[in-house]
């Protein structure tokens, strides 16, 4: 999946191109991508992380019981917000570490 991307693939497959989505999807906390086979794949938005002056979405597949979070860079292209799969493992790990740090702090604040 994603190797022969025709802009209708699921961003999580690692095709490396940008994906556009409606602001309405962001407001519901769920993003829907279309995979190579035309199936809707839904992701829950866990958080928006800012790192090195870039913003990233940390998302989790809604309908899959296995697998982990995905990291998508938020970009502006022609005045539209688009999401691009983070392909660099080191960058993705740094974003995830910051997500864990911030998420852990939220849990501690809720307990107080």
PyMOL commands that set and color helices and strands:
alter all, ss='L'
color gray80, all
select helices_A, chain A and resi 11-13+23-28+89-111
alter helices_A, ss='H'
color red, helices_A
select strands_A, chain A and resi 18-20+30-34+40-51+54-61+69-77+80-85
alter strands_A, ss='S'
color yellow, strands_A
deselect
rebuild
show_as cartoon
